[in-house]
Amino acid sequence: MIRRHFLSGLGIAGAAGSRLPAADGCGCALAPQAAMSGPVGAAALHSVGTKVRITGVKVFGVSLTPDSDRPYVFVKIETNQGVVGWGEATLEGKAGAVIACVDDFKEFLTGADPMLVEHHWQSMYVHSFYRAGPVMGSAMSGIDQALWDIRGKLLGMPVYKLLGGPSDPAGVRGYYHVRAGTPEALQKLRDQAKSLGVTCVKTGIPLYYEWIETNTKINRAVKHMQMMRENLGPDIDIGVDFHAKTSPSVAAILIKEVEPLNLLFVEEPCPPENVKAMARIARRSTTPIATGERAVAHFSCRELIELGVIDILQCDINHVGGITALWKAGAIAEASGISMAPHACEGPIGGLATVHVDAATPNFLVQEICSGIEPETKEKVWEEWLGFPAMRMVKGKFPLPTKPGLGFDLTEDALKRYPFGGTRPMARVFHDDGSVAEW
Amino acid sequence: MRRARLHAGIALQAQAAGNDPLEIRKIRAFPLREPGSGRRYTLVKIETRGGLAGWGECGEFTRAEFAAARDAVVGTMASAYEIAWRKLGQARAIRAAVNMAQLDVLGKLSKAPVYQVLGGPTRFKARAIARLEGPAALDRAQTAGYKAFLVPAVPTEWRNQGKAYMNRIRNLMNMMRNAAGADSDFVLDAAGAFTPGDAQSVAAELESFHMLWFDEPCGVLNLGAIRKIAGENVTPLGFGRTVGDAQGFQNLLSEDAVDLLRPDLAVHGISQIRRIAAIAEVYYVAVAPYHNGGPVATAAALHLAASLPNFFIQQVPLPGAQSDIDMRRAIAGDAIEKVTGGFLALPTGPGFGITVNEQALTRYQEAA
């Protein structure tokens, strides 16, 4: 078995020794490193590692249309054993910065053992000194997913088995987005969902909201949510994404008004930086609160959980720090009885990686995909790349890939038809008076 | 059409379920007793359809719990260790062993050490601490290679102590350090038996002794007392051997009441301690699993230690009687509990990297 050959026995010691302080260094970090007698970095672990070595870290910007405002960022890690891993580092609106950040991490990884995924995660995060942030979080996410893809391939198992799954061999429960906006269209969608076994959908609220809102706008938002429940019926779970368009004051009113609808959750009722502000909203209603898509690293989930803000945590595998950090966030949430409903609004690699984590998450609730109940252009492209309809549900569940690693094959050639069109700003919206609005 | 393509692209799990080599076919239990110390632990073996065997360890459990565990896991995939954990709610005393055994199988199937299944090693050796048991324990522990020692607190005649006891404890610790050398480290283990007042007084008395930590200074559910000790003293506090759920550790952490988590290996197994460690990580707190069982759990602990970024030290039982030492070696080999320069080496073979000697087990088995 090839696997046995390179997974047992000692690896080759990497670059040993230490670096001299740079002329422009502050001296605070390099002094202790210079004092280390043995090998540094991943090479220090050669006695318990493998012989596999990372030979290349490639990063691809992929724009489905030349003017795409959210090009995908894919990471490919190559090894001296011919095994490659793919991950996704897509960060909406900041593709160029993430691509540059993945490049910044090349030196951490090249020549190192790809099996040391927790080590690499810690080293990238801790040794960056300036911790977290969405650019670094997304770059680390792409690298982490690619390393888990390699790990599964080398160990001969799909990642969800390494993580302790599956909870259900048929797959993980998912939800699509509601694109319909009239009672008739919603009733049609309800029938479609029922026939496909889809048990959950998500919608948004119309318009943009000022700090304090008028009776007219509040009623319109409430009516929108009521229309959803009335026409989708009681049997479909409904999540409503406020997308942080609302202030805590406005959100609290809306959420209170829709308590009788028994929504599955209201998502991001205000922006995420101020956890106490969101806690205030949560305290004032029985409607479950979901948030977390903008969280970077499991550290950022502590306060949300400690302050009793959330019922549902929604970390995004492409931003939070990949499989490693999503798994940890889920573990922390579980201890407090909080459910996981990971965000997924980017490309198919992150989507599939999330499904692996979901399948081994005891407190998993439901998995997002930013797609309608009818497949769209992007799903055709995903199928063209991966050879199967990735992130399309069967009987209301996303099927589990069964091949080792993340469970798909992708070639660089397949991506060439969609060259990187550069970073584009995302939507910019403004209130009537010209002031900046949340969207 | 779409469905046909789907089936081609993603092989359905149903196919695998029928003849999955990971399917658990059999589970067996071996209750053991050390002849000298009387320490009891139970080894659990699971066997899969593919012919792989995995070993785990826990404390004592009842027949009813064993039957519940058998019903819950036989016929399921050995990989589904997180799922099995929740199904074993009616068999809590055995689930740590099942969890270890499942991971042992996964490692063996992938021909890699268990820490490779879990995310790879974060270190190449694991710091060790011996709990001093029996006569001449410090000498024996030093000879065995340890540099850190867990000292049981001197038993007391009365509930509340005065100056004489504080002197006694301080003299004991000073004597230990003088005997062991300046580079040795100590933990005082009160086993939760001190009154809150005594725990505070002892912590204050030993603040400048710089123990690694003060273990279980008082009852763990006495949060008010713990907060007071933690507030008055900078001596790190370790808690957790009696905590049965991750939520208990989360509460200690969110109360700022603990410096080191000590989940019991025999209660939490590997994956539950990994979950507890993830919580601890976001409070910048480390984990040092409690261990008062046998060598299979030591092996499991080493893989766990390798996988955790916030592992600090592993407690290892060091029996006083030669017969017990012989028993531990007979079960799992000489290497697994060998300490050099204060550290345990990480196993590098597949699974836990030990071979359990089933014949030796019969010698030490407790009558059912």
Boltz contact constraints between the chains, C-beta under 6 A:
constraints:
  - contact:
      token1: [A, 3]
      token2: [B, 111]
      max_distance: 6.0
  - contact:
      token1: [A, 4]
      token2: [B, 111]
      max_distance: 6.0
  - contact:
      token1: [A, 7]
      token2: [B, 111]
      max_distance: 6.0
  - contact:
      token1: [A, 7]
      token2: [B, 112]
      max_distance: 6.0
  - contact:
      token1: [A, 45]
      token2: [B, 121]
      max_distance: 6.0
  - contact:
      token1: [A, 45]
      token2: [B, 124]
      max_distance: 6.0
  - contact:
      token1: [A, 47]
      token2: [B, 124]
      max_distance: 6.0
  - contact:
      token1: [A, 48]
      token2: [B, 121]
      max_distance: 6.0
  - contact:
      token1: [A, 48]
      token2: [B, 124]
      max_distance: 6.0
  - contact:
      token1: [A, 48]
      token2: [B, 346]
      max_distance: 6.0
  - contact:
      token1: [A, 115]
      token2: [B, 116]
      max_distance: 6.0
  - contact:
      token1: [A, 115]
      token2: [B, 120]
      max_distance: 6.0
  - contact:
      token1: [A, 116]
      token2: [B, 120]
      max_distance: 6.0
  - contact:
      token1: [A, 117]
      token2: [B, 119]
      max_distance: 6.0
  - contact:
      token1: [A, 117]
      token2: [B, 120]
      max_distance: 6.0
  - contact:
      token1: [A, 118]
      token2: [B, 119]
      max_distance: 6.0
  - contact:
      token1: [A, 118]
      token2: [B, 120]
      max_distance: 6.0
  - contact:
      token1: [A, 118]
      token2: [B, 122]
      max_distance: 6.0
  - contact:
      token1: [A, 119]
      token2: [B, 122]
      max_distance: 6.0
  - contact:
      token1: [A, 122]
      token2: [B, 309]
      max_distance: 6.0
  - contact:
      token1: [A, 155]
      token2: [B, 110]
      max_distance: 6.0
  - contact:
      token1: [A, 155]
      token2: [B, 112]
      max_distance: 6.0
  - contact:
      token1: [A, 156]
      token2: [B, 110]
      max_distance: 6.0
  - contact:
      token1: [A, 161]
      token2: [B, 79]
      max_distance: 6.0
  - contact:
      token1: [A, 162]
      token2: [B, 117]
      max_distance: 6.0
  - contact:
      token1: [A, 164]
      token2: [B, 81]
      max_distance: 6.0
  - contact:
      token1: [A, 164]
      token2: [B, 82]
      max_distance: 6.0
  - contact:
      token1: [A, 164]
      token2: [B, 271]
      max_distance: 6.0
  - contact:
      token1: [A, 165]
      token2: [B, 80]
      max_distance: 6.0
  - contact:
      token1: [A, 167]
      token2: [B, 83]
      max_distance: 6.0
  - contact:
      token1: [A, 169]
      token2: [B, 13]
      max_distance: 6.0
  - contact:
      token1: [A, 169]
      token2: [B, 17]
      max_distance: 6.0
  - contact:
      token1: [A, 298]
      token2: [B, 282]
      max_distance: 6.0
  - contact:
      token1: [A, 299]
      token2: [B, 282]
      max_distance: 6.0
  - contact:
      token1: [A, 302]
      token2: [B, 282]
      max_distance: 6.0
  - contact:
      token1: [A, 306]
      token2: [B, 254]
      max_distance: 6.0
  - contact:
      token1: [A, 328]
      token2: [B, 278]
      max_distance: 6.0
  - contact:
      token1: [A, 331]
      token2: [B, 275]
      max_distance: 6.0
  - contact:
      token1: [A, 331]
      token2: [B, 278]
      max_distance: 6.0
  - contact:
      token1: [A, 332]
      token2: [B, 278]
      max_distance: 6.0
  - contact:
      token1: [A, 332]
      token2: [B, 279]
      max_distance: 6.0
  - contact:
      token1: [A, 335]
      token2: [B, 246]
      max_distance: 6.0
  - contact:
      token1: [A, 335]
      token2: [B, 247]
      max_distance: 6.0
  - contact:
      token1: [A, 335]
      token2: [B, 250]
      max_distance: 6.0
  - contact:
      token1: [A, 335]
      token2: [B, 279]
      max_distance: 6.0
  - contact:
      token1: [A, 360]
      token2: [B, 82]
      max_distance: 6.0
  - contact:
      token1: [A, 362]
      token2: [B, 82]
      max_distance: 6.0
  - contact:
      token1: [A, 362]
      token2: [B, 86]
      max_distance: 6.0
  - contact:
      token1: [A, 387]
      token2: [B, 9]
      max_distance: 6.0
  - contact:
      token1: [A, 388]
      token2: [B, 9]
      max_distance: 6.0
  - contact:
      token1: [A, 388]
      token2: [B, 10]
      max_distance: 6.0
  - contact:
      token1: [A, 389]
      token2: [B, 6]
      max_distance: 6.0
  - contact:
      token1: [A, 399]
      token2: [B, 10]
      max_distance: 6.0
  - contact:
      token1: [A, 401]
      token2: [B, 10]
      max_distance: 6.0
  - contact:
      token1: [A, 402]
      token2: [B, 11]
      max_distance: 6.0
